[in-house]
Each structure stands twice: as C-alpha cells, then as structure tokens.
Amino acid sequence: MLNFTDYIIGQGVDLGDRTLALPLGVSADGRTFYGMDSAGSGFVVTVSPVPEPATYALIAAGLGLLTLRRRVFRCAAIKQ
C-alpha cells in the first residue's frame, strides 16, 4: 500500500521539509487533498494535471500536418 506522502510526491507536488501526517479528505475530482502535517499545521494540496511529452509531440505533429495541408492547397489555388 502506498502512503499518502509518497502518493502526493508522485503527483509532482514539492513538499519541501513538510511531512504529511494525517490526510483528512480528498475532493470528488481527486485533485485537492487536505489534512494535517507532522507539525500540526493544516494543509491543502491541489494537483494540476500536466500533459505528458507524448501529448506535446502529438499536438506538434498535428499542427505540422495542418500547415503542410494549407501550403498544398495554397499552391494548388495559385496554379489555377
């Protein structure tokens, strides 16, 4: 079983010198966590999804194909 601190760190959250001791709740969408840290202070952590590099590559490839298609149609229109 994965502990809460390791899970939060795995989501890309930098905790600094804090240790999460008592998670109390999670939002319905699973992106906001709240609870207590080891010093007794409350915390709220919000995790924002970051696209994977493959997503960026797919977007770049799509934009490249759209640009190529536009050039082909522009050249065809000029020849007519």
Order of alpha helices (4+ residues) and beta strands (2+ residues): alpha-beta-beta-beta-alpha
